[in-house]
Amino acid sequence: MNFKNARIALVHDWLNQLGGAENVLEELVALFPGAPIYTSMYAPECMPATYRQWPVHTSFMQGLPGVATHHQRYLPIYPLAFDHTDLSDYDLVLSNKSGFCHGVKTRNGQGRKALHVCYCLTPTRFLWLYEQYREREQIAGGLNFALQPLLALLRRWDWAAAQRVDHFIAISRTVQQRIEAVYGRESIVIHPPVDTEYFMPDPGVAIGDYFLIVSRLIPYKRIDLAVQAFQQLPHEKLLVVGEGRDFDELKSNASPNVTFMGRQSRIRIRELLQGCKAFIFPGLEDFGIAPVEAMCVGRPVIAFGDGGALDTVAPGVTGELFATQTVESLLAVLANFDATCYDPAACRAQAEKFSTATFRQNLLTYLEPLVENHSLFTMDRNG
């Protein structure tokens, strides 16, 4: 199948901040250059300059006051925006979803039907993992109570929209299981791309005497577990890179062997990864790119044994998993951890399974027969 002859549309929830979803979108744009990108709203000033070369199409939400800086206030409106986005004239619609963008219209009244493949970062967390979201965003009791009828309505819409998707792709086994549990849909797993070419080992960098965390400092990342654990390991050092609303509290509770470095450049983060004894990843993530970046440079990972870490960390080979999100569980691993027991080459080999090249190959291999079969079906149906 020559994708150059296929009319392809990319769909993204919103474009006003950078994160893992945008890393995936950048790869989709590189795979399908020139494909239009449909989104609810777009703030060019908040995004890299390269994005301004893309053919971005927004919904009526673009004109809503303050939407670029306070997009979460408008969560109930996103379904309406994507319901009114008609992409039925395309051959392939590829949605990159963590919110509501899988709800775009792909069938019109004349019988035209686009093939819709959803790359699912997670079923909408605000709806289906609400208690986690509530804690993360610190939603107070009164607002929480008022939201319940709206949440019920949005869940019904979200489930119905998921039934109109032709095929789901999950970013990890955890998300695959969640898609089955929430939407009752099957999916395949294609892991997100990791920049293995940038995060390379450097034999000239000596392994240092510190453990490392690189993370946003917000509650669900559970950096507090590591801070408390190192209070009981005064002979070990922990460096914490990142910013967030928990910065001051975490720092005030830390012992002298924990250093908070704030935001660091990408180059500096690579250097710190190359020199650390191990990378610590105490949060629960649907995938988790940072641990793979650590393995890219040949360093082992100590991660909470759930979520995406189950796909990426090989216990005893590229690091270790601790069983529960408790200080005691993390300490049990740290107390017996010997960084010299993990072969840097094995860590690198594991990370290469999640490379950008692997992502592109797996995605195209999956999409090609789907698009070919859909095109043949459309031709047969239309005579």
C-alpha positions in Angstrom: 0.0 0.0 0.0 1.4 3.4 -1.0 0.3 5.8 1.8 1.2 8.7 -0.5 -2.0 7.9 -2.5 -4.1 7.7 0.6 -6.0 10.7 2.1 -4.9 10.7 5.7 -6.0 12.9 8.6 -4.4 13.1 12.0 -6.5 14.0 15.1 -5.1 15.3 18.4 -7.0 16.4 21.5 -5.4 19.9 22.0 -2.2 21.7 21.1 -1.2 24.0 23.9 1.3 22.0 25.9 4.1 19.5 25.3 4.1 16.0 26.7 4.2 12.4 25.6 1.2 12.8 23.4 3.0 15.5 21.4 6.0 13.2 21.0 3.8 10.7 19.3 2.1 13.4 17.2 5.5 14.6 15.9 6.3 11.0 14.8 2.9 10.7 13.0 3.6 14.0 11.2 7.0 12.7 10.1 5.4 9.5 8.9 2.6 11.2 7.0 4.0 14.6 5.9 1.4 17.0 4.8 -1.4 15.2 6.5 -3.8 17.8 8.1 -4.0 17.8 11.8 -7.5 18.3 13.4 -7.6 19.5 17.0 -9.9 21.3 19.4 -7.7 24.3 19.8 -4.2 25.4 19.1 -1.8 27.9 20.9 1.2 28.3 18.5 3.0 30.5 21.0 3.1 27.6 23.5 4.4 25.0 21.0 7.7 24.5 19.1 8.3 26.7 16.1 8.3 23.7 13.8 4.6 23.1 14.6 3.7 26.4 12.8 4.6 24.7 9.5 1.9 22.1 10.0 -1.6 22.3 8.5 -3.5 22.6 11.7 -7.3 22.8 11.7 -9.1 23.8 14.9 -12.7 23.6 16.1 -15.1 26.4 17.3 -13.3 26.1 20.6 -10.4 28.1 19.2 -12.4 31.3 19.9 -13.4 30.5 23.5 -11.9 32.9 26.1 -8.8 31.6 27.9 -9.0 28.2 26.3 -5.3 28.0 25.6 -4.2 28.6 29.2 -7.2 27.0 31.0 -8.3 24.3 28.6 -9.4 21.9 31.5 -12.2 24.3 32.3 -13.8 23.4 29.0 -13.7 19.6 29.3 -17.5 19.2 28.9 -17.3 21.0 25.5 -14.7 18.8 23.8 -17.1 16.0 22.8 -19.3 18.6 21.0 -16.2 20.0 19.2 -15.1 16.6 17.9 -18.7 15.5 17.1 -18.8 18.4 14.7 -15.5 17.5 13.0 -16.4 15.5 9.8 -13.5 13.5 8.4 -15.5 11.0 6.4 -13.9 12.1 3.1 -10.5 10.8 4.2 -9.3 7.2 3.6 -7.6 6.9 7.0 -8.2 8.9 10.2 -5.5 8.3 12.8 -6.5 9.7 16.2 -3.9 10.2 19.0 -6.1 10.1 22.0 -6.0 10.6 25.7 -9.2 12.8 25.8 -12.1 13.0 23.4 -10.6 13.2 19.9 -11.7 9.7 19.0 -15.2 11.1 18.7 -14.6 12.7 15.3 -17.2 11.9 12.6 -16.0 9.3 10.1 -19.2 8.4 8.3 -21.5 10.8 6.4 -25.1 10.6 5.2 -24.0 9.5 1.7 -22.4 6.3 3.0 -18.8 7.5 2.8 -16.8 5.9 5.6 -13.2 6.7 6.6 -11.1 4.0 8.3 -10.6 5.2 11.9 -7.6 3.8 13.9 -7.2 5.2 17.4 -3.7 5.3 19.0 -4.9 5.3 22.5 -2.7 6.7 25.2 -5.4 5.9 27.7 -9.2 5.8 27.9 -10.1 9.3 29.0 -8.5 9.5 32.5 -10.8 12.3 33.6 -13.8 10.0 33.2 -12.6 6.4 33.9 -9.8 7.0 36.4 -11.5 9.9 38.0 -10.3 9.4 41.6 -6.7 9.4 40.4 -7.4 12.5 38.3 -9.2 14.2 41.3 -6.2 13.7 43.5 -3.8 14.9 40.8 -5.8 18.1 40.1 -6.8 18.6 43.7 -10.5 18.8 43.0 -12.3 19.9 46.1 -15.4 18.2 47.7 -18.0 20.7 46.5 -16.8 20.7 42.9 -16.4 16.9 43.0 -20.1 16.5 44.0 -21.3 18.9 41.3 -19.3 17.1 38.7 -20.9 13.7 39.2 -23.9 14.1 36.8 -21.7 15.5 34.1 -19.2 12.7 34.5 -22.0 10.2 34.0 -23.2 11.9 30.8 -19.6 12.2 29.4 -18.9 8.5 30.2 -21.9 7.5 28.1 -20.7 9.7 25.2 -17.1 8.5 25.5 -18.1 4.8 25.4 -20.4 5.3 22.4 -17.6 7.2 20.6 -15.2 4.3 21.2 -17.6 1.9 19.6 -17.4 3.9 16.3 -13.6 3.5 16.2 -12.6 0.7 13.8 -9.3 -0.4 15.4 -7.5 0.5 18.7 -3.8 0.6 19.3 -2.7 0.7 23.0 0.6 2.1 24.2 1.2 -0.7 26.8 -0.3 -3.9 28.1 -1.8 -1.9 31.0 -3.6 0.4 28.6 -4.6 -2.6 26.4 -6.3 -4.1 29.5 -8.0 -0.8 30.3 -9.4 -0.4 26.8 -10.9 -3.9 27.1 -12.3 -3.1 30.6 -13.7 0.3 29.8 -14.7 0.1 26.1 -15.0 -3.6 25.7 -12.7 -3.4 22.7 -9.7 -5.4 21.6 -6.4 -3.7 20.7 -2.8 -4.4 19.8 0.2 -2.9 21.6 2.6 -0.6 19.8 4.8 1.2 22.3 5.4 4.9 21.9 8.7 6.1 20.3 11.8 6.9 22.4 14.7 8.9 21.0 17.3 6.2 21.4 19.6 8.1 19.0 19.9 11.0 21.3 20.2 9.1 24.6 23.3 7.1 23.8 25.9 5.6 26.2 29.2 7.6 26.7 32.1 5.3 27.7 34.0 8.5 28.8 31.5 9.2 31.6 32.3 7.5 34.8 29.5 6.1 36.9 28.9 8.4 39.8 27.8 7.9 43.4 24.2 9.0 43.0 20.7 7.7 42.1 18.6 9.9 39.8 15.0 11.0 39.3 13.9 13.1 36.4 10.2 14.0 36.7 7.5 16.7 37.2 7.1 17.1 40.9 3.4 16.5 41.3 1.6 14.1 43.6 0.9 11.1 41.4 4.6 10.8 40.4 5.2 9.6 44.1 8.6 11.3 44.4 7.8 11.4 48.1 8.5 7.7 48.4 12.1 8.2 47.2 12.6 11.2 49.5 11.4 9.2 52.5 13.4 6.2 51.5 16.7 8.1 51.3 16.1 9.6 54.7 16.9 6.0 55.9 19.9 5.6 53.5 22.2 8.4 54.7 25.2 6.8 52.9 23.5 7.1 49.5 22.8 10.2 47.4 19.7 11.1 45.3 19.5 13.8 42.7 16.0 15.0 41.7 15.6 16.9 38.4 12.4 18.7 37.7 9.9 21.3 38.8 6.3 21.2 40.0 3.9 22.2 42.7 5.4 19.7 45.1 8.9 21.1 44.9 8.9 23.2 48.1 7.2 20.5 50.2 9.4 17.7 48.9 12.6 19.8 49.5 11.5 20.7 53.0 11.0 17.1 53.9 14.3 15.9 52.3 17.4 14.8 54.2 20.8 16.3 53.3 21.7 13.5 50.9 18.8 14.5 48.6 19.5 17.3 46.2 16.8 19.1 44.2 18.3 20.5 40.9 15.2 22.1 39.4 14.8 22.2 35.6 17.8 21.1 33.6 18.6 21.2 29.9 18.2 18.1 27.8 22.0 17.8 27.4 22.5 18.0 31.1 19.8 15.4 31.7 21.6 13.0 29.3 24.9 13.6 31.2 23.2 12.9 34.6 21.6 9.7 33.2 24.9 8.5 31.9 26.6 8.9 35.3 23.9 7.6 37.7 24.0 4.4 39.6 20.4 3.8 38.7 17.3 5.7 37.7 14.4 5.6 40.1 10.8 5.7 38.8 8.3 5.4 41.7 5.1 6.5 39.9 2.5 4.6 38.1 2.5 5.5 34.4 0.7 4.1 31.4 4.1 3.8 29.6 6.9 5.9 31.0 9.5 7.3 28.6 12.1 8.4 31.2 13.0 4.9 32.4 13.6 3.8 28.8 15.8 6.9 28.2 17.9 5.8 31.2 18.3 2.3 29.8 19.2 3.9 26.4 22.4 5.2 28.0 23.1 1.9 29.7 21.9 2.5 33.2 19.5 0.3 35.2 16.1 1.3 36.5 14.3 0.8 39.8 10.6 1.2 39.1 7.3 0.5 40.7 6.1 -2.8 39.3 2.9 -1.8 37.6 1.8 0.1 34.5 4.2 0.6 31.6 7.2 -0.5 33.6 6.0 -4.0 33.3 6.6 -3.7 29.5 9.9 -1.9 29.7 12.0 -3.0 32.7 13.4 -6.6 32.7 13.9 -7.5 36.4 17.4 -8.8 37.1 18.6 -7.7 33.7 17.9 -4.0 33.2 16.9 -3.1 36.8 14.4 -4.1 39.4 10.7 -3.6 40.2 9.4 -2.9 43.7 6.0 -4.5 44.4 4.0 -1.8 46.2 4.0 2.0 46.3 5.4 2.1 49.8 8.7 3.3 51.3 9.3 -0.1 52.7 9.0 -1.8 49.3 11.3 0.7 47.6 13.8 0.4 50.5 13.9 -3.4 50.2 15.2 -3.0 46.6 17.6 -0.1 47.4 19.1 -1.8 50.4 20.4 -4.7 48.2 21.0 -2.9 45.0 24.3 -3.3 43.3 24.7 -1.2 40.1 27.6 -3.3 38.8 25.3 -6.3 38.4 23.5 -4.8 35.4 25.2 -5.0 32.0 25.0 -1.6 30.2 24.8 -3.4 26.9 21.7 -5.3 28.1 20.1 -2.1 29.2 20.8 -0.5 25.8 19.5 -3.6 23.9 16.2 -3.5 25.9 15.8 0.2 25.2 16.2 -0.2 21.5 13.0 -2.3 21.4 11.2 1.1 21.9 13.1 3.1 19.4 11.6 5.6 16.9 12.5 3.3 14.1 10.7 0.4 15.7 7.6 2.5 16.4 7.4 3.6 12.7 7.9 0.1 11.4 5.4 -1.5 13.7 2.8 1.2 13.0 3.1 1.1 9.2 3.2 -2.7 9.2 -0.1 -2.7 11.2 -1.8 0.1 9.2 -0.9 -1.1 5.7 -3.2 -4.1 5.4 -6.0 -2.2 7.2 -5.9 0.6 4.7 -5.6 -1.7 1.7 -8.6 -3.8 2.8 -10.7 -0.8 3.5 -9.9 0.7 0.1 -10.9 -2.6 -1.6 -14.1 -2.8 0.4 -14.9 0.8 -0.5 -14.3 0.1 -4.2 -16.5 -3.0 -4.1 -19.3 -1.2 -2.3 -19.3 1.7 -4.7 -19.1 -0.5 -7.7 
